[in-house]
Amino acid sequence: MTDDWQMVPQPTTVGESAYQEIRSDIVFGRLPPGKKLRLDRLKADYGASVSTLREILNRLHSERLVVAEGQKGFEVAPVSIANLREIAALRQLLECRALEQSFRAGDMEWEGRVVAAHHRLARMEERMAQGDRAHSEEWKRYDWQFHQALISACGSKMLIDNHAAVFDKYLRYQMIALSYRGEIAAQEHALLMKCALERDAKRACEVLSSHVAGGVEHALATGTIS
């Protein structure tokens, strides 16, 4: 993500703040697929000028989170089964590569980040398992932080940035489907932490493959994506 939970600097301009808010609203489904993005409404909602909003929408268009409608303006990018599968495959490819590099280079501080991030995620997963769906965004925030912690020692900012962009697109589908797989996902997260502490990148990539594939199939089973 490009907001505070990716641990990036806070925005210093109205334009950057509006960009992050609109982007977050798209990723978390508050602006749903196909939603018309009318400049007058965006100006009222996000407090940015029309010229700034045009720049933001073009930036989001380059990220494929927004599509242009010719002369009619912009709308939130649609979703599809094929696109979800493509995004999932790319996420797996990037994250596995980053895991391998991070496991080789990670030190004790990195281990601490992984353990702490998993602890927060596991506690939230316990609440989700008990039927608490009031904190879905917080759950996904902790999910992101855990996966980011796993790859944080990979040594490549470009790899981390590209993974973040793909992860956001994958997350958007999960939020649309409101998909929570329960105990199996929690077990996979625990296994990923164990693999990290044991520096077992091969096993971690196998677990990640099952984790991502399971998330895709579970999301599709909800019938909210076509």
Disulfide bonds with the S-S distance in Angstrom:
Cys96-Cys205 2.00
